[in-house]
Amino acid sequence: MTLPLYAYELISDSQGLIVALLLGLGFGWFLERAGFGSSCRLCAQFYLYDMTVLKVMFTAIVTAAVGLWGFSALGVLDLSAVYLTPTSVGAQLLGGLLLGAGFIIGGYCPGTSVTATASGSGDGLVFILGFAAGLAIYAVAFPGLELWANANSIGEVTLPQAWGVPYGAVVLGLVVMAAIAFAVAEWSERRFAHLKPR
């Protein structure tokens, strides 16, 4: 069997939606278990005394990268069939800055705001309404922004392709970067522990 199942039509559209729903519920459950339903816990990273967000998300990224590389090396996964969002440098840079600003101001990203709302948090719901309004405004304004949004598009490209290096080298670099980040995070938590609310 070759993965991904959906790209090779090994599951139907309806089955794909069921799988997506189950994965989404599982993802939300793990976010809640990690404490990501709390804006205070999420914002603590920006004060440097609780780096749980960095540790959990970096672990997830490394696990996914190693898994994709391993399954590809074993011939189980066809990486060329995995969907990639086309890269548009200017639009995605601005979008990332706006997302980061919203994260700092509101204490949530879109995924964690849904987790918070499912846990009964009113501020999570307010955040969802805010990003839904932002999406609606962008959708209405998109015809006038489309040329700008696609002006710096470089298509579907991965870091190994962009840098001309093997996939495994990028994965190894990511693992090393994660190890360094975890060490710095541990130091940061000790150094700024006095900022943690009592």
Backbone torsions as a table, in degrees:
resi	resn	phi	psi	omega
1	MET	NA	136.7	178.5
2	THR	-111.3	133.4	176.7
3	LEU	-96.5	156.7	3.4
4	PRO	-79.4	144.7	-176.4
5	LEU	-60.1	-42.7	-174.7
6	TYR	-67.6	-42.8	-178.3
7	ALA	-64.0	-32.7	-179.3
8	TYR	-94.6	13.1	176.5
9	GLU	54.3	38.6	176.3
10	LEU	-88.9	-11.0	170.6
11	ILE	-133.4	152.8	-178.1
12	SER	-82.5	173.1	177.5
13	ASP	-58.8	-45.4	-178.7
14	SER	-66.4	-39.3	177.3
15	GLN	-65.4	-37.2	178.0
16	GLY	-62.9	-38.4	177.3
17	LEU	-65.8	-38.4	178.3
18	ILE	-65.3	-44.3	177.8
19	VAL	-60.9	-43.9	179.0
20	ALA	-61.3	-41.5	178.9
21	LEU	-62.5	-45.6	-179.6
22	LEU	-64.4	-42.1	177.6
23	LEU	-63.8	-41.2	178.9
24	GLY	-63.3	-43.3	177.7
25	LEU	-63.3	-42.4	178.1
26	GLY	-63.5	-42.5	179.0
27	PHE	-61.8	-44.6	178.6
28	GLY	-62.6	-40.6	179.2
29	TRP	-61.5	-45.3	179.9
30	PHE	-66.7	-36.7	175.6
31	LEU	-60.4	-44.3	179.6
32	GLU	-65.0	-42.3	-179.5
33	ARG	-64.2	-30.0	178.9
34	ALA	-81.1	-4.4	179.4
35	GLY	89.6	13.3	-175.2
36	PHE	-83.9	7.3	173.0
37	GLY	-88.5	1.6	-178.9
38	SER	-111.7	121.4	179.2
39	SER	-65.5	-30.6	178.2
40	CYS	-64.3	-41.3	179.1
41	ARG	-66.4	-39.9	-178.9
42	LEU	-69.2	-42.9	-179.1
43	CYS	-69.9	-21.7	-179.1
44	ALA	-57.5	-28.8	179.2
45	GLN	-61.2	-36.3	-178.1
46	PHE	-73.4	-15.7	175.1
47	TYR	-97.4	-1.8	171.5
48	LEU	72.2	8.4	-179.2
49	TYR	-100.6	-8.2	176.8
50	ASP	-144.6	104.3	-174.3
51	MET	-101.5	29.3	-179.0
52	THR	-58.6	-40.0	-178.5
53	VAL	-59.1	-49.3	180.0
54	LEU	-60.4	-44.8	-177.0
55	LYS	-64.5	-46.7	-177.6
56	VAL	-67.7	-47.4	-176.8
57	MET	-69.2	-38.5	178.4
58	PHE	-66.0	-37.3	176.6
59	THR	-61.9	-42.7	179.2
60	ALA	-64.1	-42.1	180.0
61	ILE	-64.2	-45.9	-179.8
62	VAL	-64.5	-42.6	179.1
63	THR	-60.1	-44.5	179.4
64	ALA	-64.6	-43.6	-178.7
65	ALA	-64.1	-45.7	179.5
66	VAL	-65.1	-41.0	178.8
67	GLY	-63.0	-45.6	178.0
68	LEU	-61.3	-44.6	179.8
69	TRP	-64.0	-44.4	-179.1
70	GLY	-64.5	-46.9	179.4
71	PHE	-64.1	-35.7	177.6
72	SER	-66.3	-43.8	180.0
73	ALA	-63.2	-32.3	179.4
74	LEU	-82.0	-6.2	-179.6
75	GLY	80.6	13.0	-179.7
76	VAL	-85.2	-32.9	-175.5
77	LEU	-117.8	129.2	175.1
78	ASP	-92.8	99.6	-177.2
79	LEU	-61.2	-28.0	-178.8
80	SER	-68.8	-16.7	-179.6
81	ALA	-96.0	-2.0	178.7
82	VAL	-81.1	129.2	-176.9
83	TYR	-67.9	135.0	174.5
84	LEU	-121.5	136.9	173.2
85	THR	-72.8	128.1	178.3
86	PRO	-56.8	140.1	-178.6
87	THR	-87.5	123.3	173.9
88	SER	-123.6	100.2	-166.4
89	VAL	-54.9	-53.9	-175.8
90	GLY	-62.7	-48.9	-177.4
91	ALA	-65.0	-41.7	-178.1
92	GLN	-73.9	-30.1	175.4
93	LEU	-65.7	-47.5	178.1
94	LEU	-63.4	-43.5	178.7
95	GLY	-60.9	-40.3	178.1
96	GLY	-64.4	-40.2	177.9
97	LEU	-65.0	-41.6	178.6
98	LEU	-66.5	-40.8	177.9
99	LEU	-62.9	-44.0	178.8
100	GLY	-63.1	-41.0	178.4
101	ALA	-63.8	-43.0	177.8
102	GLY	-63.3	-37.6	178.5
103	PHE	-62.3	-45.8	-179.0
104	ILE	-66.9	-43.5	-176.4
105	ILE	-72.0	-46.4	-174.2
106	GLY	-95.5	-19.9	178.7
107	GLY	87.9	4.1	-179.5
108	TYR	-137.1	155.4	162.6
109	CYS	-104.1	173.4	-177.6
110	PRO	-54.9	-44.3	-178.5
111	GLY	-64.7	-44.8	-178.2
112	THR	-71.9	-26.0	177.0
113	SER	-68.4	-35.2	176.0
114	VAL	-67.3	-42.3	176.8
115	THR	-59.1	-45.6	-179.8
116	ALA	-62.7	-43.0	-179.9
117	THR	-63.2	-42.5	178.6
118	ALA	-64.4	-24.3	178.7
119	SER	-88.1	0.7	177.4
120	GLY	96.3	15.1	-178.3
121	SER	-86.2	125.6	178.6
122	GLY	-70.6	-35.0	-179.5
123	ASP	-69.8	-28.4	174.2
124	GLY	-63.5	-41.2	178.9
125	LEU	-64.9	-42.0	177.7
126	VAL	-60.0	-40.6	179.5
127	PHE	-64.8	-41.9	177.4
128	ILE	-59.8	-45.0	179.4
129	LEU	-61.9	-37.2	178.9
130	GLY	-65.7	-47.1	-178.9
131	PHE	-73.9	-26.2	174.3
132	ALA	-66.3	-40.0	177.6
133	ALA	-65.0	-40.9	177.3
134	GLY	-61.7	-41.7	177.4
135	LEU	-63.0	-41.8	-179.9
136	ALA	-64.5	-43.2	178.8
137	ILE	-62.3	-43.5	179.8
138	TYR	-64.3	-40.7	-180.0
139	ALA	-61.6	-41.4	179.7
140	VAL	-68.6	-38.1	-176.4
141	ALA	-84.6	-10.8	-171.5
142	PHE	-57.6	-40.5	179.9
143	PRO	-54.0	-35.5	178.7
144	GLY	-81.4	-16.0	-177.9
145	LEU	-104.5	-6.8	-171.0
146	GLU	-58.8	-44.2	-179.9
147	LEU	-61.2	-43.5	178.9
148	TRP	-65.8	-43.7	-177.0
149	ALA	-61.5	-32.9	-177.7
150	ASN	-100.3	3.6	-174.7
151	ALA	-62.0	-38.5	-177.7
152	ASN	-108.5	29.0	-178.8
153	SER	-70.2	132.3	176.6
154	ILE	-115.5	11.7	175.7
155	GLY	79.3	-164.2	-179.4
156	GLU	-83.5	105.0	-175.7
157	VAL	-137.3	142.6	176.9
158	THR	-107.3	165.7	178.5
159	LEU	-61.0	-43.6	177.1
160	PRO	-57.6	-39.2	178.4
161	GLN	-68.2	-45.0	-177.5
162	ALA	-65.0	-36.9	-177.0
163	TRP	-94.3	-11.0	180.0
164	GLY	68.6	37.4	-179.7
165	VAL	-126.0	160.4	178.9
166	PRO	-64.3	151.1	179.3
167	TYR	-56.9	-42.3	-178.7
168	GLY	-60.2	-33.3	179.6
169	ALA	-67.0	-39.1	178.2
170	VAL	-67.2	-40.8	178.4
171	VAL	-62.8	-43.9	178.3
172	LEU	-61.1	-43.9	177.6
173	GLY	-60.8	-38.2	179.2
174	LEU	-66.0	-40.8	179.2
175	VAL	-64.6	-43.5	178.0
176	VAL	-63.2	-43.4	179.0
177	MET	-61.1	-40.3	179.2
178	ALA	-64.5	-42.6	179.8
179	ALA	-60.9	-42.6	178.2
180	ILE	-65.5	-44.0	-179.4
181	ALA	-62.2	-39.5	179.4
182	PHE	-65.5	-40.3	178.6
183	ALA	-64.2	-43.5	178.6
184	VAL	-65.3	-38.3	179.3
185	ALA	-63.1	-42.2	178.1
186	GLU	-62.3	-43.4	178.4
187	TRP	-62.2	-43.4	-178.4
188	SER	-61.6	-43.4	-179.7
189	GLU	-62.5	-37.0	177.7
190	ARG	-71.8	-42.8	-175.4
191	ARG	-66.6	-36.4	-175.2
192	PHE	-110.3	19.6	-179.0
193	ALA	-59.0	-28.4	-178.7
194	HIS	-67.9	-15.7	178.7
195	LEU	-82.5	-13.2	-175.8
196	LYS	-68.0	128.4	179.8
197	PRO	-60.4	140.9	-179.6
198	ARG	-94.2	NA	NA
